[in-house]
Amino acid sequence: MGRNDRKRRTPLATKAIAASAALALGGGGLLWAQMNASAHESNSGQNETKAAAASAQVATIACPDVGQQLTNVPQKARQGVAVELANLDKQITEAYARLASTRQAQANDASFVQNAIVGPLKEKRAATIDRIRIDIQRVGGSVNATALKQLAACTTQNATNTTTAGQGNGGKGGGKNNGGGKNTAAPSASASASAAPPANNGGQAGNGPTAADFVDITKVANNVLAKPQNSGQASTGSFTTKCGVNANKNHNTDNVIVAPGVTNGAHHEHDYVGNQKVNAFSTNDSLLAAPSSCQNQSDLSSYYWPVVRVQDGTKEFDQNALGGGQEGNVGKILTAQSAQIKYVGSPASKVVAMPQFLRIITGDAKTLTNGLANANAHWSCTGFENKVQLTEQYPICPQGSNVVRTFAFQSCWDGVNIDSANHRTHVAFADPASGVCGNGFKAIPQLTMRLVYKITPPTLQADGTVKNAYAVDGFPEQLHKPSTDHDDFISVTKNNLAAKIANCVNAGKQCQ
């Protein structure tokens, strides 16, 4: 498989590993320094005070993202590996819940987090990771067992350092290239207020967002970069499919791409438009047999994304459910006012039709601990989209302006695979300067989405809290950071629609 330059824009970007490698190390899973070093100091009252303060400031748990490092899992092992990866996510979620519920114990004992949470978590992860090794080797695959074992250890992250990993490089990883032919954005500015409450990390459920996660968009410098210029071979058309806004509230907390066969594999709610029968147990056959919310009934594709909530105290239907209130996703679920789904062409070449059942994930739900290399979140406000795009903060929009989420998916395909072991290496982003797909990858119609929400502007309080905070759903330990926004897609079409989309785009037409 060719090299996958998913984000050719910062030193944070990782290079895909050759197909012969069973395990890639590096890039994902940044480990953070322990906050409990004072446990090894003398037992003076001063040190006890420091230890208690440090413990109270521990915000979250950071673990290496094992799934992103597994780039060459044999097909026969992938289902078993997916189940074990889902177990790893569940273990982190449970450990985070224990972290959040034992603040007093942490304040009283500087070694509590290590001994009662992080240490036991490592043991559970080690056993699960070893089962992954067995699953791979059982079907003849190879894996670096020593390297794999090193991914078991987790650490904690300080509440005063909860901005996205990788900001030592200016936070550039998530905002500069969202794919060929789409406006791109430079790093977002910092919010003026950044204090975090000592006993939690803000938010109605205590796991974000905080004031530092918001910025007045009128105070952010323009950061949208120019599109690549069209070549003589450019495919300049577009195809819009109208699939609604999920007004019928089709939600679940599954993720059939990442965790097939695992209920609550996402640990957060999704909106679904297009295919209406998507859950953890969906198959290609069931997707083909399902109804669609799209006006064009030949479009059975599944378009799904994490819901946005306003943390206003509303008790939603999932207030006491896994993936909802039990995992820190609380408040009123908002339905987008509009949802535009459009396929666009390449500035450098003609496109080939998407293969049936192609799966693409854009963005990264775990940027807080993975860093920004795969981030592809873009937040803005109506009237500002051509000027400002934010990756690491939510916008506070002026009167009369609405919040906008946009996604531009990977537009280069390896020409062979409809998915890959880590759900990334079969697709790639085009070069941001030229729009060219590299290393033998083929240009496909680029899926873009634009979601608009009417949200009362949040206000930042002097104590570091946010009134009328809104946030995207996510894994609880990721603290509802804006950069964790992501979008999922499964291409399912009938009546030769995939070819019609490609032909429309190649012909320079604007089709619906």
N, C-alpha and C positions, 0 to 999 in steps of 0.2 A: 504494500500500500504506500502511496506517496506521502510526502511530508504534508502535514496539516497546519498551515499558518493561520490559525483561528483568529489571532489578534496580532497582526504585524505592526505594533505601534509602540511598545515599550519594552525595556529590559525584563519586565515581568512576564512577557509572553513566553510560553513554553513551546518547545519543538516536539512534535510527535515522534514516538519511538518507532524504529523499524519493526516490521511485522514479526521478525524472529524473536523479539524481546517479549518475555512473558510478564515482566513487571517493570514499570517505570517508576523511578524515585525522583523526587524533587518537584518544584512548582506548587502542587497542592499540599494542603495540610501543614500550614505554618504552625510551628510550636511556640508557645508563649512561655515566658519566664514564670516560675512559680511565685505566688504572692505570699508564701508562708516561710520565707527564709529565716524570719525572726524566731522561728521555733528552735533554731539551733543556737541562739544567743543565750546569754545568761538570763536568769529568771528574775531580773530586777523589775520593779514596778514600771519603770519607763519602757522597758522592752515589752512587757505585757500590754501596755497601752498601745504601743505601736502594732503589736500583733493583732490586737482586737480591731484596731482601725483598718489594718490591711485586710483582715478576714471579711469585715463588713463591706469592703470595696470590691471583693471578688465578684465579677459580673457574670461570667459564663465559662463554659468548658470548651476547650479547643482540641479537636482530635484530627489526625490526618485523614483525608478523604480517600479511603482505600479504593473505592470504585473507580475514581479517576486515574488511579495508577495501574489498573488492570487493563492493558490495551490489547491483549491477545488471548482472550479466554476462548477455548474451543467451543463450538456451537453446542455440543452435547452437554457441556457443563454450565451453560449460561443460566438456565433456570435455577439450578441449585445455588449458584453463586449469587444470583439476584436475591434469592430468599435470605441468604446469609448477610448480604449487604443491607437488606432491610432490617435484619436483626441488629446490626451495628447502629443504624440510625435510632432504633427503638431504645437501645442501651444508653445512647447519649441523651436522648430525651428524658429517660427515667433518671439519669444521673443529674441532669440539669434541674429537674423538678425537686430532687433531694437537696441540691445546692440552694435553691430558692426558698425552701421550707425550713432550713436549719440555720438561719442567720444568728440566732442567739448562741447556739452551740459553737459556731465559728468564732464568734466574738470571745467566748470563754476559753477556747482551746485553739491555739494557732496551728496545730497539726491536724485538726479535725478534717479539713477538706482533703488533705492528702490521704489520711488513714481511713476515712469513712466513705469517701466518694471517689477520688481519682484512682487510688490504689485498687479497690475492688472493680472499678470500671476497666482498668487495664487487664485484670485477670479474665473478665468476661470477654473482652475484645480478643485477647490472645486465643481463647478457646474457639471463638467464632472464626477468626482469621485462619486458624489451623484447619477448620472444616473447609474453608475456601480452598486451601492448598490441596486437601484430599480430593475435593470435587474436581479440581483441574487435573491432578495427576492420575486420577482414576480413569480418565478417558484418554490418557496418553499425552496430555499437555505438560509443559515444563514451567517451572516457577522457581524463582530465587527465594527459597524458604527463609533464609536469614534476613534478607531485605524485607520480606513480607512480615516477618515477626516484629521487626522494628517499628511497624506502623501501629502497634497495639497501644503504646503509651499516649496518654492525653495530659494536658496541663490546664491551668486556669488562666483567665484573662482579667486584668484589672478594670474596674468600672471607669477609671479615668482614661482608659486607652481602648475604648470600644469603637473607634472609627475603624474602617475597613483595613485589614492587613494589607501592607504594601504601600501605605501612604508616605513612607520614607522616600518614595520616588515621585512624590507630588500627587499621588492618587490618580495617575494617568491611565491606569489599566482599563478602566471600564467605559471611558467616554469618548474615544476618538475614532473608532471605526465600527460602524454597525452594519457593514456590508457594502458590496459594490453598488454604486449609483445612488446612495442615500446620503443626505446631509450628515455630517459628523460633528461631534462636539468635543471640546477640550474639557479639562477638569472643572468641576463645580467649585464655587467659592465656599468659604466657611461661614457658618452661622455666627452671629455675634454672641449669642448666649450658649454656653457649653457645659454648665454645671450639671452634675448628675446626682440624684438623691443618694444618700449613703447606704440605705438599706436595700435598694433595688436599682433597677436600671430604667426607671420611668415607666410610663404607660399604664393603662388601666389594669393590666395583669402583672405589672412589675417587670416586664421584659421588653421595654421599649414601646414606642420611640421616645427619645429625649429631645430637648430643645436643640441640641447640636445637629439633629437629623433634619432640621427645617431651615429654609432660607427664603427671605423676601426676594422673589425673582427680579423685582425692579432694581435691586442693588447688585445684581450679578452682571459682570461684563459679558459682552457678546462672545460666544465661544463656538459657534457653528462654523465648521470649515467647508470649503467649496467641494462640490462633487467632482469626480473625475470627468474629464472631457470625453465626449463621445468620439469613437473612432468611426471609420467608414463602414465597419462591420457591426456597429452597435445595434442592439435590439431595443427599440425605443417605445414599444407599445406597452399596454397594461391591460390586465383583466381583473375586474372587480366582482367579487362574489358577495351577495347580501345574505347574511345568515342570522341577523338579529343580535340582540344584546343579552340573551339569556333572561328574558323577562319571565319565563316560566320557571326560573330558579332551579335549573338542573345543576346540582352541586354534588360533589363527593370528595373524600380526602384520599382517594387512591391515586396511583400513577402507573398506568399499565406499561409505559415505556421503561421506566427505571425499576419498578418493583412489580412485575407481572405476578398475579396469583397471591398478592399480599394485600389484605385489607388495611386501610389507613397507611399505605406505604409512603404517602406524601407528608403526613402529619400536618396538613393545612388544607383548607377548602379550595376547590377549583371552580371556576365558571366554565361551562361547556357550551359551545355553539357548534353548528354543523351536526355531526353525528350525535344522535341522542341516546345511544346505548353503550356508553363508554364507562368501563369500570376496570378493576384490577383483573377481572377474569375474561375480558374481551379477547376475541381471536380475530384473525383476518376474516374468517367466514362470518362471524357474528357482526363485524363492522359492515360487511357488504350487505347484510340482511336488515340493517337497522334503518329507521327513518332519519331524515335530516331536517334541521331548521332552516337550511338554505333555500332561497327561492328557486335556484337551479337544483332540481332533485337528482341530477347526476353528480352533484358534489356531496359525497358522503364523508368527506374529510373531517377529522376531529381537530378542532381548534380549542385549546384550553389553557387557562392562565390562573394564577392565584387571585382570590378575591381581594378587594380593597374594603377596609372597614373604617368607620369613624368610631373612635373610642369614646362614646357618649353615655355609657352606662346601659345601653340597650342589651337586653338578654335575648340573644338570637336563638334560633331553633337548636343550635349546637352548643349552647352555653355549657352544658354538662357532658359533652361528648368528646371523644378522642378526635384530635384534629381541630377542635374548636376550643371552647373554654378550658377544657382539661389540659390543653397544651399551649395556653397563653394567647390564643387567637380569639379576641373578644371584641364586642361592639357591633354596631349595625353594619351588615353587609350592604354595600352600595351596588346598584345596577348601573352600568354605564349608560349615559344618555345616547351615545352612539358608538358603534363598533365598525370601523371600516377595515375590510380585509381585501388586500389588493396584491396581485402578482405583477412584478415589474421586470424589465429586461436588464441586460448587461451593457455597460458603456463600451465594452471591448469586443463583444462577439455576439453571434446568435446563440440561442439557448436550445437545449434538448429537453424533451418532456420529462417531468418527474416520474420516477418508477412507481408502480403501484405499491402501497404500504410503506413508502419511505417514511422514516421517523426522524424528526429533528427536534432537539432541545436548544433554545437559544438563551443565553444568560446562565447564571449560576446561583442556585438557591443557598449556597454556603460561602458566600464571599467573605463573611466576617472571619472565617478561619482558613479559607482557601486562598485569599487574596483576590485581586481584581483581574487576573489573566483572562478569565472566561466571562467576566461581567459584561452584560449588554443591556443594562437598564437605561432607559431614557425617559426622564420626567420633565415636563414643561407646563406652560399655560397657554391657552388660546390667545393669539396675538403676539406670542413670543417664540413660537416653535422654530422659526427661521433664524432666530437670534441666539437663544439659550436652550441648551439641553443639559440636564443634570443627571448624574449617575449616583453620586454619594449623598445627595440630600433630596428631600421632598420639597417642592416649591410651595410657597405661600403666594397665591395669586391675588392680583388687585381686584377691586370691585368690578363685577361684570365679566371677569375672566374665569375660565374653568380649567381644572387640572387635566393634563393629557399624558397618557402613557403611550409610547410608541415602541415597536419592535421591528427590526429588520433581520430576518433569518439568514443563516449561511446560504450562499448562492452558488457554491461550487460542490460538486458531487464526484466521488471517486469512480463512478461509472459501473460499479459492480454491486456494492452492498447497500441494503435498505436500512441497516443499523450496524452498530459496532459495539464491542464489549463495554466501552465506557461511554457510548452513545454520542461520541464526538468525532472520532477520527475518520468516519466515512464521509463527512462533509467539512467544508472549510469556508472561510470568508475570502473574498477576492482581495487582491492587493489594493489598499486604500487609495493609492495615488493613481494607478492605471485602470483598476477594475478587472485586471487579468486574473484568471484562475491558474494556479501554479501546479507544477509537478504532475501533469497529466490529468488533473481534475477537469470536469466538464461544467460549463455554466448551465444552470437551471433557472427557471423563473424564480425570482426572489420574492418570497412571501413577506409581506409587510402588514402590520396591524397598527391601528390608531384607535385608542379607547379614550373617550372623553367623559369626565365625571364632574357633576355639580357638587362642590364641597364648600361649606362655610369656611373661610380662611382661619387656620389655627392662629392662636396668639401665644407668644412666649412669655412665661411668667418669670418674675425676678428670682424665684427659688429654683429655676431650672426645669420646671414642669411645663407642659404644653396644654393649653385649653383647646378643646375640639381637635385633638390630635387625630390624624388619619394615618393608616399604614397598610402595607401589603401583607397578606398572610405569609407565614413562613415557619421553618423549624424553630421551636421555642428558643434554642440556645443561640440562634442567629440574631436575636434581639430586634427583629423587624427593621433591619437596616434597608434603606432604599435600594442599595446596590444588589440586594438579593432578588430583585424582581426578575422573572424569567417567563418563558412562554413555551408551549409544547404543541407539536403538530404531527398528525399521521395523515399521509396522503391516501385518500380512498376515493376513487372516481369510477363512474360508469359511462357507457356510451362515448368512449374515446375522448372524454373531457380533458384529460391531461395533455393530449396532443393538440386539442383546440386552443388551450391556454398558451402553449408554446408557440403555435402558429400565429395567434393574435399578437403576442409580444414581438415575435420576429418580424411581422408585417408592419409594425409601427402603428397599429390600431389601438383604440381605447374601447375595450369590449366589456360587457356586463353579462 
